[in-house]
Amino acid sequence: MLQESQNAHEHEAAPTDRASRGSNQSGMRAYNERLVLSLVREVGPMSKAEISRMTGLSAQTVSVIMRALEADSLLKKGARVRGKVGQPSVPMGLNADGAFFFGLKIGRRSAEVVLVDFEGEVKRRDQDVYTHPQPDAVMRFANETTAAWLSDMSEAERGRVAGLGVAMPFRLWEWDRAMTQAGSGLDSWRDFDVAAELGASSDVPVYLCNDASAACGAELVFGTQDKPRDFLYFYIGYFVGGGLVLDNRLYTGESGNAAALGSMPIARQEGGERQQLVDAASLATLEAMLEGDGHDRQASWSHADAWNFSPELLNNWLENAAKGLAQAIVSANCLIDFRTVLIDGSVPTKVRAELVERVRLLLGDFAVPGVEVPEVREGTIGSDARSLGAASLSLSDRFLVDRNAFLKG
């Protein structure tokens, strides 16, 4: 049952009540407001009658909600649509400038800050490239960048900044022993409270999420809307990570590190040592292969020119990555019976398509009795997934409800 009876009275109260609630662009919206915003984000511009029909809210309640959201610049009117009967309807859609969100991605080779509008478009971005991330340097970069962007905004725009989300690998220091150079200083992250440090310099709420889970969240919020209710998600970055969506919700687990698929053991190569997925399906592995072949990579992995090397070397990496992913998918599916897998990453679209196709072909070889082979699809966000996922944290918390509120079946 939707929470109409509980929240409708808030909207129908006297105008002074809106001020006392502190209702503004960057504040937490009431449930039914978030329900309407979530539906419009999912479906696109809609009339009040359509929203009433899909949510079960009364026409009067929807009318009050829509007026409030329009007054707060979160929705805007579209062109009138004339039907065969009755008055023309006026669809309402998202106002891109209604709210803004900062996203900070902390990676193994670079940090990136983005400013995202209410429709999910990246308005500004800046990047800091390093050999290894150091806490003080990353915090300085993030604080200086966001402060500079805020100073460029009008007072009204600054009031619409709803939060700062951070996407980063959890337990970053543990990779120092595995795949990073000795003396990288990653152990300094062990007792470093990222959210507290950023919160001390920020006037907006700070959110923290594992980077691969954040990328999965970006797919959930900004990706194509034909997604199934449950899916497993892989993100191929410098390392490989994962995300898990159950019943239309991002599941991160008690520690926030659920679906740590890069750590999943896979079959070792012939005569080799024990392997994890990160040893086969990561860009760090490809980088090591290139360095061994005399290449010096300069461009970002998401750029096609970064992949201008021998077809044989690329084929070897794709073959090992696909085998590792296929094994991880089958192992994960033994525990959770999901029917769909999405694979994305900081790779060119052609490389992603080739990797997905190879995984599809290999799944049959690794299938086990009694376990269904899931469908494998390409993700739809690409190299921006972690940064957009970081920005989506405050968007989801303050303005959205989960898709189950209005999707049936």
NUVORO-506714 format. One line per field, with one value per residue (C-alpha): chain; residue in one letter; y, x, z; residue number from 0. Coordinates in nm, 3 decimals, always signed. Each point is the difference from the previous one (the first is absolute). Example, Ala and Ser with C-alpha at 12.3 -4.5 7.8 and 13.67 -1.06 7.14 Angstrom:
2
ch = (A,A) .
aa = (A,S) .
yy = (-0.450,+0.344) .
xx = (+1.230,+0.137) .
zz = (+0.780,-0.066) .
i = (0,1) .
END
This chain:
409
ch = (A,A,A,A,A,A,A,A,A,A,A,A,A,A,A,A,A,A,A,A,A,A,A,A,A,A,A,A,A,A,A,A,A,A,A,A,A,A,A,A,A,A,A,A,A,A,A,A,A,A,A,A,A,A,A,A,A,A,A,A,A,A,A,A,A,A,A,A,A,A,A,A,A,A,A,A,A,A,A,A,A,A,A,A,A,A,A,A,A,A,A,A,A,A,A,A,A,A,A,A,A,A,A,A,A,A,A,A,A,A,A,A,A,A,A,A,A,A,A,A,A,A,A,A,A,A,A,A,A,A,A,A,A,A,A,A,A,A,A,A,A,A,A,A,A,A,A,A,A,A,A,A,A,A,A,A,A,A,A,A,A,A,A,A,A,A,A,A,A,A,A,A,A,A,A,A,A,A,A,A,A,A,A,A,A,A,A,A,A,A,A,A,A,A,A,A,A,A,A,A,A,A,A,A,A,A,A,A,A,A,A,A,A,A,A,A,A,A,A,A,A,A,A,A,A,A,A,A,A,A,A,A,A,A,A,A,A,A,A,A,A,A,A,A,A,A,A,A,A,A,A,A,A,A,A,A,A,A,A,A,A,A,A,A,A,A,A,A,A,A,A,A,A,A,A,A,A,A,A,A,A,A,A,A,A,A,A,A,A,A,A,A,A,A,A,A,A,A,A,A,A,A,A,A,A,A,A,A,A,A,A,A,A,A,A,A,A,A,A,A,A,A,A,A,A,A,A,A,A,A,A,A,A,A,A,A,A,A,A,A,A,A,A,A,A,A,A,A,A,A,A,A,A,A,A,A,A,A,A,A,A,A,A,A,A,A,A,A,A,A,A,A,A,A,A,A,A,A,A,A,A,A,A,A,A,A,A,A,A,A,A,A,A,A,A,A,A,A,A,A,A,A,A,A,A,A,A,A,A) .
aa = (M,L,Q,E,S,Q,N,A,H,E,H,E,A,A,P,T,D,R,A,S,R,G,S,N,Q,S,G,M,R,A,Y,N,E,R,L,V,L,S,L,V,R,E,V,G,P,M,S,K,A,E,I,S,R,M,T,G,L,S,A,Q,T,V,S,V,I,M,R,A,L,E,A,D,S,L,L,K,K,G,A,R,V,R,G,K,V,G,Q,P,S,V,P,M,G,L,N,A,D,G,A,F,F,F,G,L,K,I,G,R,R,S,A,E,V,V,L,V,D,F,E,G,E,V,K,R,R,D,Q,D,V,Y,T,H,P,Q,P,D,A,V,M,R,F,A,N,E,T,T,A,A,W,L,S,D,M,S,E,A,E,R,G,R,V,A,G,L,G,V,A,M,P,F,R,L,W,E,W,D,R,A,M,T,Q,A,G,S,G,L,D,S,W,R,D,F,D,V,A,A,E,L,G,A,S,S,D,V,P,V,Y,L,C,N,D,A,S,A,A,C,G,A,E,L,V,F,G,T,Q,D,K,P,R,D,F,L,Y,F,Y,I,G,Y,F,V,G,G,G,L,V,L,D,N,R,L,Y,T,G,E,S,G,N,A,A,A,L,G,S,M,P,I,A,R,Q,E,G,G,E,R,Q,Q,L,V,D,A,A,S,L,A,T,L,E,A,M,L,E,G,D,G,H,D,R,Q,A,S,W,S,H,A,D,A,W,N,F,S,P,E,L,L,N,N,W,L,E,N,A,A,K,G,L,A,Q,A,I,V,S,A,N,C,L,I,D,F,R,T,V,L,I,D,G,S,V,P,T,K,V,R,A,E,L,V,E,R,V,R,L,L,L,G,D,F,A,V,P,G,V,E,V,P,E,V,R,E,G,T,I,G,S,D,A,R,S,L,G,A,A,S,L,S,L,S,D,R,F,L,V,D,R,N,A,F,L,K,G) .
yy = (+0.000,+0.336,+0.255,+0.241,+0.040,+0.073,+0.258,+0.159,+0.217,+0.145,+0.132,+0.130,+0.199,+0.378,+0.165,+0.084,-0.372,-0.046,+0.249,-0.161,-0.338,+0.153,-0.129,+0.114,-0.136,-0.154,-0.131,-0.344,-0.018,-0.153,-0.356,+0.074,+0.278,-0.245,-0.254,+0.244,+0.107,-0.364,-0.080,+0.301,-0.090,-0.356,+0.069,+0.357,+0.302,-0.097,+0.160,+0.019,-0.255,-0.249,+0.045,-0.046,-0.320,-0.152,+0.092,-0.044,+0.347,+0.212,+0.267,+0.269,-0.129,-0.024,+0.354,+0.135,-0.197,+0.117,+0.365,-0.037,-0.166,+0.261,+0.281,-0.149,-0.021,-0.380,-0.047,+0.218,+0.010,-0.139,+0.076,-0.056,-0.326,+0.008,-0.316,-0.099,+0.065,+0.260,+0.269,-0.027,-0.149,+0.162,-0.254,+0.081,-0.101,+0.033,+0.341,-0.062,+0.303,-0.097,-0.166,-0.069,-0.274,-0.034,-0.337,-0.094,-0.315,-0.111,-0.252,-0.176,+0.225,+0.316,+0.193,+0.172,+0.255,+0.056,+0.236,-0.167,+0.162,-0.139,-0.188,-0.171,+0.206,+0.074,+0.380,+0.024,-0.240,+0.013,-0.273,-0.049,-0.274,-0.166,-0.314,-0.092,+0.185,+0.185,+0.113,+0.358,+0.066,-0.147,+0.202,+0.319,-0.063,-0.071,+0.299,+0.249,-0.118,+0.008,+0.337,+0.151,-0.131,+0.126,+0.346,+0.001,-0.075,+0.246,+0.007,-0.183,-0.271,-0.051,-0.054,-0.282,-0.207,-0.303,-0.194,-0.139,-0.372,-0.191,-0.321,-0.177,-0.350,-0.118,-0.141,+0.169,-0.069,-0.378,+0.027,+0.132,-0.360,-0.131,+0.211,+0.337,+0.097,-0.027,+0.328,+0.138,+0.126,-0.142,-0.104,+0.365,-0.060,-0.262,+0.245,+0.289,+0.101,+0.137,+0.105,+0.183,+0.182,+0.119,+0.077,+0.234,+0.216,-0.030,+0.151,-0.292,-0.364,-0.240,-0.356,-0.286,-0.317,-0.272,+0.108,-0.305,+0.008,+0.370,-0.083,-0.256,+0.270,+0.229,-0.275,-0.031,+0.376,+0.129,-0.309,-0.128,-0.077,-0.358,-0.147,-0.313,+0.005,-0.198,+0.010,-0.049,+0.276,+0.002,+0.312,-0.036,+0.273,+0.004,-0.285,-0.182,+0.036,-0.081,+0.107,-0.182,+0.110,-0.201,+0.082,+0.334,+0.107,+0.036,-0.248,+0.096,-0.228,+0.068,+0.127,+0.178,-0.234,-0.257,-0.145,+0.036,-0.204,+0.097,-0.209,-0.310,-0.300,-0.143,-0.300,+0.050,+0.004,-0.323,-0.034,+0.339,+0.127,+0.047,+0.276,+0.248,+0.171,+0.318,-0.191,-0.069,+0.263,+0.329,+0.279,-0.031,-0.342,+0.142,+0.283,-0.252,-0.195,+0.319,+0.101,-0.346,+0.050,+0.337,+0.226,+0.322,+0.074,+0.369,+0.039,-0.079,-0.357,+0.129,+0.156,-0.214,+0.118,-0.159,-0.336,+0.046,-0.305,-0.344,-0.203,-0.303,+0.172,+0.130,-0.345,-0.158,+0.248,-0.037,-0.379,-0.008,+0.272,-0.177,-0.334,+0.161,+0.184,-0.313,-0.198,+0.277,+0.025,-0.371,-0.005,+0.298,-0.149,-0.309,+0.222,+0.252,-0.105,+0.312,-0.009,+0.301,+0.120,+0.345,+0.066,+0.355,+0.173,+0.270,-0.150,+0.097,-0.119,-0.237,-0.170,-0.028,-0.157,-0.250,-0.095,-0.051,-0.218,-0.218,-0.041,-0.108,-0.267,-0.129,-0.027,-0.326,-0.150,+0.093,-0.076,-0.249,-0.231,+0.149,+0.365,+0.217,+0.188,+0.371,+0.250,+0.225,+0.362,+0.304,+0.277,+0.336,+0.263,-0.073,+0.183,+0.256,-0.268,+0.044,+0.382,+0.005,-0.266,+0.219,+0.294,-0.222,-0.078,+0.330,+0.004,-0.341,+0.078,+0.338,-0.016,-0.359,-0.313,-0.348,-0.122,-0.248,+0.289,+0.032,-0.299,-0.306,-0.355) .
xx = (+0.000,+0.147,+0.048,-0.266,-0.189,+0.314,+0.157,-0.283,-0.094,+0.351,-0.050,-0.350,+0.108,+0.017,+0.284,+0.184,+0.029,+0.217,+0.248,+0.002,+0.077,+0.304,-0.116,+0.244,+0.195,+0.278,-0.207,-0.147,-0.331,-0.315,-0.069,-0.272,+0.210,+0.286,-0.240,-0.112,+0.357,+0.109,-0.285,+0.068,+0.370,-0.084,-0.274,+0.063,-0.235,-0.348,-0.339,-0.161,-0.261,+0.271,+0.185,-0.321,-0.079,+0.349,+0.051,-0.353,+0.013,-0.314,-0.020,-0.015,+0.313,+0.191,-0.103,+0.131,+0.324,+0.061,-0.054,+0.249,+0.261,-0.045,+0.028,+0.329,+0.121,+0.031,-0.265,-0.087,-0.292,+0.029,-0.205,-0.376,-0.125,-0.346,-0.205,-0.324,-0.210,+0.020,+0.252,+0.356,+0.247,+0.328,+0.278,+0.251,+0.365,+0.318,+0.164,+0.370,+0.099,-0.227,+0.278,+0.371,+0.223,+0.374,+0.162,+0.356,+0.157,+0.321,+0.181,+0.336,+0.140,-0.215,-0.261,-0.288,-0.256,-0.323,-0.294,-0.321,-0.338,-0.344,-0.027,+0.335,+0.203,+0.359,+0.033,+0.362,+0.285,+0.361,+0.256,+0.321,+0.235,+0.252,+0.207,-0.176,-0.276,+0.110,-0.276,+0.117,+0.055,-0.337,-0.183,+0.176,-0.094,-0.364,-0.042,+0.171,-0.195,-0.343,+0.073,+0.099,-0.313,-0.224,+0.152,-0.099,-0.364,-0.273,-0.137,-0.313,+0.205,+0.217,-0.319,-0.094,+0.315,-0.136,+0.309,+0.344,+0.029,+0.329,+0.070,+0.322,+0.139,-0.055,+0.301,+0.221,+0.316,-0.034,+0.077,+0.345,+0.106,-0.169,+0.037,+0.150,+0.361,+0.184,+0.018,-0.318,-0.117,-0.350,+0.010,-0.068,-0.364,-0.047,-0.107,-0.103,-0.368,-0.077,-0.358,+0.101,+0.288,-0.216,-0.293,+0.217,+0.053,-0.346,-0.340,-0.181,-0.044,+0.278,-0.078,+0.249,-0.030,+0.224,+0.099,-0.132,-0.328,-0.027,+0.050,-0.280,-0.214,+0.063,-0.131,-0.306,-0.076,+0.128,+0.018,-0.257,-0.333,-0.049,+0.203,-0.122,-0.085,+0.314,+0.339,+0.369,+0.232,+0.370,+0.208,+0.335,+0.228,+0.364,-0.122,-0.330,-0.289,-0.366,-0.343,-0.322,-0.360,-0.272,-0.368,+0.085,+0.224,+0.377,+0.121,+0.328,-0.005,+0.083,+0.353,-0.093,+0.226,-0.247,+0.068,+0.377,+0.034,+0.360,+0.100,-0.185,+0.234,+0.012,+0.175,+0.374,+0.180,+0.181,+0.296,-0.070,-0.086,-0.345,-0.187,-0.273,-0.216,+0.204,+0.302,-0.176,-0.265,+0.160,+0.170,+0.294,+0.065,-0.022,+0.233,+0.256,-0.028,+0.061,+0.300,+0.144,-0.043,+0.177,-0.308,-0.032,-0.369,-0.089,-0.367,-0.299,-0.122,-0.341,+0.155,+0.031,+0.357,+0.110,-0.070,+0.228,+0.216,+0.040,-0.317,+0.175,+0.057,-0.357,-0.133,+0.200,-0.139,-0.357,+0.025,+0.123,-0.242,-0.297,+0.094,+0.032,-0.330,-0.183,+0.129,-0.094,-0.351,-0.066,+0.136,-0.211,-0.309,+0.035,-0.080,-0.247,-0.229,+0.018,-0.082,+0.195,+0.361,+0.119,+0.365,+0.131,+0.330,+0.247,+0.053,-0.101,-0.346,+0.143,+0.221,-0.292,-0.217,+0.271,+0.056,-0.372,-0.033,+0.292,-0.150,-0.330,+0.174,+0.206,-0.283,-0.111,+0.345,-0.007,-0.368,-0.075,-0.301,-0.299,+0.097,-0.154,+0.233,-0.088,-0.032,+0.307,-0.046,+0.219,-0.028,-0.113,+0.198,+0.366,+0.299,-0.217,-0.174,+0.199,-0.011,-0.369,-0.064,+0.162,-0.221,-0.309,+0.040,-0.147,-0.250,-0.135,-0.007,-0.173,-0.220,-0.081,-0.175,+0.086,-0.157,-0.226,-0.223,-0.148,+0.121,-0.220,+0.076) .
zz = (+0.000,-0.099,+0.275,-0.127,+0.324,+0.199,-0.229,-0.197,+0.297,+0.003,-0.351,+0.070,+0.307,+0.005,-0.195,+0.321,+0.072,-0.310,+0.138,+0.343,-0.162,-0.164,-0.338,-0.266,-0.293,+0.205,+0.293,+0.055,-0.187,+0.144,-0.111,-0.257,-0.154,-0.041,-0.142,-0.270,-0.078,-0.029,-0.236,-0.224,-0.008,-0.101,-0.255,-0.118,-0.005,+0.121,+0.055,+0.343,-0.108,-0.104,+0.329,+0.198,-0.190,+0.040,+0.367,+0.135,+0.153,-0.026,-0.269,+0.268,+0.174,-0.329,-0.091,+0.332,-0.033,-0.355,+0.094,+0.286,-0.219,-0.271,+0.257,+0.117,-0.364,+0.007,-0.270,-0.297,-0.241,-0.350,-0.310,+0.025,-0.148,-0.154,+0.015,-0.164,+0.311,+0.277,+0.079,-0.132,+0.248,+0.100,+0.062,+0.272,-0.030,+0.202,+0.015,-0.062,+0.211,+0.290,+0.198,-0.029,+0.137,+0.049,-0.066,+0.096,-0.140,+0.172,-0.219,+0.002,-0.273,+0.013,+0.192,-0.176,+0.115,-0.195,+0.033,-0.114,-0.060,+0.089,-0.330,+0.048,-0.247,+0.097,-0.001,+0.114,+0.066,+0.109,+0.048,+0.196,-0.123,+0.230,+0.042,+0.324,+0.191,+0.313,+0.241,+0.055,-0.369,-0.098,+0.267,-0.108,-0.364,+0.086,+0.234,-0.229,-0.304,+0.162,+0.165,-0.335,-0.169,+0.278,-0.031,-0.369,+0.086,+0.082,+0.354,-0.119,-0.171,+0.309,+0.200,-0.236,+0.059,+0.184,+0.098,-0.069,-0.074,+0.014,-0.189,+0.095,+0.046,+0.355,+0.188,-0.256,+0.200,-0.044,-0.372,+0.089,+0.062,-0.310,-0.313,+0.087,+0.033,+0.328,+0.187,-0.155,+0.339,-0.033,+0.365,+0.088,-0.102,+0.274,+0.272,-0.224,+0.026,-0.346,+0.077,+0.319,-0.169,-0.289,+0.228,+0.208,-0.310,-0.152,+0.069,-0.167,+0.110,-0.098,-0.115,-0.036,-0.210,-0.138,-0.352,-0.185,+0.194,-0.085,-0.368,+0.032,+0.161,-0.298,-0.226,+0.221,+0.007,-0.335,-0.222,-0.246,+0.160,-0.127,+0.284,+0.182,+0.371,+0.087,-0.166,+0.068,-0.117,-0.089,-0.049,-0.177,+0.131,+0.103,+0.218,-0.054,+0.244,+0.021,+0.110,+0.081,-0.055,+0.174,-0.047,-0.164,+0.289,+0.015,+0.261,+0.168,+0.306,+0.362,-0.069,-0.323,-0.195,-0.135,-0.345,+0.041,-0.316,-0.070,+0.303,-0.122,-0.051,-0.352,-0.150,-0.020,-0.331,-0.086,+0.236,+0.156,+0.347,+0.149,-0.182,+0.075,-0.258,+0.039,-0.135,-0.330,-0.073,+0.103,-0.189,+0.240,-0.152,-0.352,+0.100,+0.128,-0.326,-0.199,+0.210,-0.051,-0.374,+0.001,-0.013,+0.199,+0.049,+0.028,-0.095,+0.220,-0.034,-0.110,-0.312,-0.309,-0.064,+0.326,-0.161,-0.301,+0.052,-0.153,-0.065,+0.148,+0.334,+0.010,-0.087,+0.284,+0.252,-0.128,+0.012,+0.360,+0.112,-0.158,+0.157,+0.341,-0.030,-0.120,+0.299,+0.242,-0.147,+0.036,+0.356,+0.102,-0.161,+0.214,+0.297,-0.144,-0.281,-0.215,-0.371,-0.126,+0.015,-0.109,-0.090,-0.029,+0.048,-0.085,-0.345,-0.355,-0.102,-0.264,+0.258,+0.243,-0.270,-0.091,+0.365,+0.060,-0.309,+0.110,+0.348,-0.155,-0.206,+0.293,+0.251,-0.151,+0.064,+0.369,+0.066,+0.278,+0.036,+0.178,-0.059,-0.271,-0.235,+0.026,-0.281,-0.036,-0.111,-0.044,+0.257,-0.131,+0.194,-0.081,+0.144,+0.185,+0.207,+0.323,-0.004,-0.093,+0.260,+0.263,-0.102,+0.002,+0.371,+0.119,-0.287,+0.100,+0.372,-0.025,-0.308,-0.098,+0.118,-0.122,-0.322,+0.180,+0.108,-0.349,-0.205,+0.019,-0.096) .
i = (0,1,2,3,4,5,6,7,8,9,10,11,12,13,14,15,16,17,18,19,20,21,22,23,24,25,26,27,28,29,30,31,32,33,34,35,36,37,38,39,40,41,42,43,44,45,46,47,48,49,50,51,52,53,54,55,56,57,58,59,60,61,62,63,64,65,66,67,68,69,70,71,72,73,74,75,76,77,78,79,80,81,82,83,84,85,86,87,88,89,90,91,92,93,94,95,96,97,98,99,100,101,102,103,104,105,106,107,108,109,110,111,112,113,114,115,116,117,118,119,120,121,122,123,124,125,126,127,128,129,130,131,132,133,134,135,136,137,138,139,140,141,142,143,144,145,146,147,148,149,150,151,152,153,154,155,156,157,158,159,160,161,162,163,164,165,166,167,168,169,170,171,172,173,174,175,176,177,178,179,180,181,182,183,184,185,186,187,188,189,190,191,192,193,194,195,196,197,198,199,200,201,202,203,204,205,206,207,208,209,210,211,212,213,214,215,216,217,218,219,220,221,222,223,224,225,226,227,228,229,230,231,232,233,234,235,236,237,238,239,240,241,242,243,244,245,246,247,248,249,250,251,252,253,254,255,256,257,258,259,260,261,262,263,264,265,266,267,268,269,270,271,272,273,274,275,276,277,278,279,280,281,282,283,284,285,286,287,288,289,290,291,292,293,294,295,296,297,298,299,300,301,302,303,304,305,306,307,308,309,310,311,312,313,314,315,316,317,318,319,320,321,322,323,324,325,326,327,328,329,330,331,332,333,334,335,336,337,338,339,340,341,342,343,344,345,346,347,348,349,350,351,352,353,354,355,356,357,358,359,360,361,362,363,364,365,366,367,368,369,370,371,372,373,374,375,376,377,378,379,380,381,382,383,384,385,386,387,388,389,390,391,392,393,394,395,396,397,398,399,400,401,402,403,404,405,406,407,408) .
END
